[in-house]
Amino acid sequence: MMTRALLASCFLFLSGCSAEIAIATELFDVRVPVTSVLQPVYAEVALDLPEESVNTEDLDLVVEQVAATLEVVNPSSSLTLRTAMRLSFTGQATPEDPVFYTDLNRPAYYAQAAEVLPSRNFAPTTRTAVRIDSPALKDAVGRRRVWFIVSNTVVRGDLGTPQLPVEILLEDIVFQAVLTKPFPGLGGALEVGGL
């Protein structure tokens, strides 16, 4: 009787068993210059995801958590900068070479890119920790490369004409995900074996 109770406990544990996989990209930085007042400049940055997260559709992995963390730095002593970020599954940039554009030559795929950081103002000489956990980030898991499109605009400043270009710095950006692999069949195998 004791043996049966012990085996029943093992069955319940194994049937609910799963393995957890945590992945993270290497830290990277992005500089987005502003070349005119009140007109956004966009920096498209390519990010290659770790091998553990690529081609996962056949592995029955469950995406538990996905987030990106970074520091937003406005080094200007007088200008408030407005920044936003989108996630795209199409792009022209490579990890070594970002691509810059304005509203005049913005690519067509920009409209399909999901907003992951809504437009937000960053005051002069500030450093702000930002965590992005938009549901759209889950769609990045399983892909080899994704693109972040970051905009930067001067929205406020002291009187007078600002010295341009001005830039916003995105530092220590890291993309993290936690995936689990359930093993629902282990309990059934024990049961069929007569245990």
C-alpha positions as CSV (number, residue, x, y, z in Angstrom):
1,M,0.0,0.0,0.0
2,M,2.8,2.3,0.9
3,T,4.6,1.5,-2.4
4,R,1.4,2.3,-4.4
5,A,1.0,5.7,-2.6
6,L,4.7,6.6,-3.3
7,L,4.3,5.6,-7.0
8,A,1.1,7.7,-7.2
9,S,3.0,10.7,-5.9
10,C,5.7,10.2,-8.5
11,F,3.1,10.0,-11.3
12,L,1.6,13.3,-10.3
13,F,5.0,15.0,-10.1
14,L,6.1,13.7,-13.5
15,S,2.9,14.5,-15.2
16,G,3.2,18.1,-14.2
17,C,7.0,18.2,-15.0
18,S,8.5,20.7,-17.3
19,A,12.0,22.1,-18.1
20,E,12.7,25.8,-18.0
21,I,15.0,27.6,-20.5
22,A,16.1,31.1,-19.9
23,I,17.7,33.1,-22.8
24,A,19.2,36.5,-23.0
25,T,20.9,38.5,-25.7
26,E,24.3,40.2,-25.2
27,L,24.1,43.8,-24.0
28,F,24.1,46.5,-26.8
29,D,23.8,50.2,-27.1
30,V,22.1,52.5,-29.7
31,R,22.6,56.2,-30.5
32,V,19.7,58.0,-32.2
33,P,20.6,61.5,-33.4
34,V,18.2,64.4,-34.0
35,T,18.9,66.5,-37.0
36,S,15.9,68.9,-36.9
37,V,13.5,70.2,-34.3
38,L,10.0,68.6,-34.0
39,Q,10.8,66.2,-36.8
40,P,11.5,62.6,-35.7
41,V,14.6,60.6,-36.8
42,Y,14.4,56.8,-36.8
43,A,17.1,54.4,-36.0
44,E,16.5,50.8,-37.2
45,V,18.6,48.3,-35.2
46,A,18.9,44.6,-36.0
47,L,19.1,42.1,-33.1
48,D,20.0,38.4,-33.6
49,L,18.4,36.2,-31.0
50,P,20.2,33.4,-29.2
51,E,20.1,29.9,-30.8
52,E,18.1,28.5,-27.9
53,S,15.1,30.7,-29.0
54,V,15.3,30.0,-32.8
55,N,13.1,27.5,-34.6
56,T,11.2,26.5,-31.5
57,E,7.8,25.9,-33.1
58,D,8.5,22.1,-33.4
59,L,9.6,21.8,-29.8
60,D,6.3,22.6,-28.2
61,L,7.9,25.3,-26.0
62,V,5.7,27.6,-24.0
63,V,6.7,31.3,-23.8
64,E,6.3,32.2,-20.2
65,Q,7.9,35.6,-20.1
66,V,9.5,38.0,-22.6
67,A,10.9,41.4,-21.8
68,A,13.5,44.0,-22.9
69,T,15.4,46.2,-20.4
70,L,17.5,49.2,-21.1
71,E,18.7,52.6,-19.8
72,V,17.5,55.7,-21.7
73,V,20.0,58.6,-21.4
74,N,19.3,62.1,-22.5
75,P,22.7,63.8,-22.3
76,S,21.4,67.2,-23.5
77,S,21.6,69.9,-20.8
78,S,18.7,71.9,-22.2
79,L,16.5,69.8,-24.5
80,T,13.7,67.4,-23.7
81,L,13.6,64.4,-26.2
82,R,10.7,62.3,-27.2
83,T,11.4,58.6,-27.9
84,A,9.3,55.6,-29.0
85,M,10.2,52.1,-30.1
86,R,8.6,49.6,-32.5
87,L,9.3,45.9,-33.1
88,S,9.5,44.8,-36.7
89,F,10.0,41.4,-38.3
90,T,11.2,43.0,-41.5
91,G,14.2,45.3,-41.8
92,Q,17.3,46.6,-43.6
93,A,19.7,47.0,-40.7
94,T,22.3,44.5,-39.7
95,P,23.6,44.0,-36.1
96,E,26.8,45.9,-37.2
97,D,25.1,48.7,-39.2
98,P,21.9,50.5,-38.0
99,V,19.8,52.3,-40.7
100,F,18.6,55.8,-40.1
101,Y,15.7,57.5,-41.8
102,T,13.1,60.3,-41.4
103,D,9.4,60.6,-42.3
104,L,10.4,61.4,-45.8
105,N,12.0,58.0,-46.5
106,R,10.3,55.8,-43.8
107,P,10.0,52.2,-45.2
108,A,6.5,50.8,-45.8
109,Y,7.0,48.0,-43.2
110,Y,7.1,50.7,-40.4
111,A,3.3,50.8,-40.4
112,Q,3.2,47.0,-39.6
113,A,5.8,47.2,-36.8
114,A,4.2,46.8,-33.3
115,E,4.7,49.6,-30.8
116,V,6.5,48.2,-27.8
117,L,7.5,51.5,-26.1
118,P,4.8,54.2,-26.5
119,S,6.1,57.8,-27.1
120,R,7.6,59.2,-24.0
121,N,9.5,62.3,-23.0
122,F,12.9,62.3,-21.4
123,A,14.0,65.4,-19.6
124,P,17.5,66.9,-20.0
125,T,20.5,65.2,-18.3
126,T,18.5,62.2,-17.2
127,R,19.1,58.5,-17.1
128,T,15.9,56.4,-16.9
129,A,15.6,52.6,-16.5
130,V,13.0,51.2,-18.8
131,R,11.4,47.7,-18.9
132,I,9.4,46.7,-22.0
133,D,7.1,43.7,-21.6
134,S,4.7,44.3,-24.5
135,P,2.9,41.1,-25.6
136,A,4.2,41.8,-29.1
137,L,7.7,40.7,-27.8
138,K,6.4,37.1,-27.5
139,D,6.2,36.9,-31.3
140,A,10.0,37.5,-31.5
141,V,10.7,34.1,-29.9
142,G,11.5,31.6,-32.6
143,R,12.9,34.1,-35.1
144,R,16.6,34.4,-35.9
145,R,16.6,38.2,-36.3
146,V,14.2,41.0,-35.3
147,W,14.5,44.8,-35.8
148,F,13.8,47.6,-33.3
149,I,12.9,51.0,-34.8
150,V,13.6,53.8,-32.3
151,S,12.4,57.4,-32.9
152,N,13.9,60.5,-31.4
153,T,12.5,64.0,-31.5
154,V,13.3,67.4,-29.8
155,V,10.1,68.5,-28.2
156,R,11.1,71.2,-25.7
157,G,14.1,73.3,-24.9
158,D,15.4,76.7,-23.7
159,L,14.8,79.8,-25.8
160,G,17.0,80.0,-28.8
161,T,18.0,77.6,-31.6
162,P,19.3,74.3,-30.2
163,Q,22.7,73.0,-31.3
164,L,22.1,70.0,-33.6
165,P,22.6,67.2,-33.9
166,V,21.4,66.0,-30.5
167,E,21.1,62.3,-29.6
168,I,19.3,60.0,-27.2
169,L,21.3,57.0,-26.0
170,L,19.8,53.6,-25.4
171,E,22.3,51.7,-23.2
172,D,22.6,48.1,-21.9
173,I,19.7,46.9,-24.0
174,V,19.0,43.2,-23.4
175,F,16.2,40.9,-24.6
176,Q,15.2,38.2,-22.2
177,A,12.8,35.2,-22.4
178,V,11.8,32.3,-20.2
179,L,10.5,29.3,-22.1
180,T,9.2,26.0,-20.7
181,K,9.0,22.5,-22.2
182,P,6.2,20.5,-20.7
183,F,6.6,16.7,-20.5
184,P,2.9,15.6,-20.2
185,G,3.6,12.0,-21.5
186,L,5.9,10.9,-18.7
187,G,3.1,10.0,-16.3
188,G,1.3,8.0,-19.1
189,A,4.5,6.0,-19.8
190,L,4.7,4.9,-16.1
191,E,1.0,4.0,-16.1
192,V,1.2,1.9,-19.2
193,G,4.2,0.1,-17.8
194,G,2.0,-1.1,-14.9
195,L,3.7,1.0,-12.2
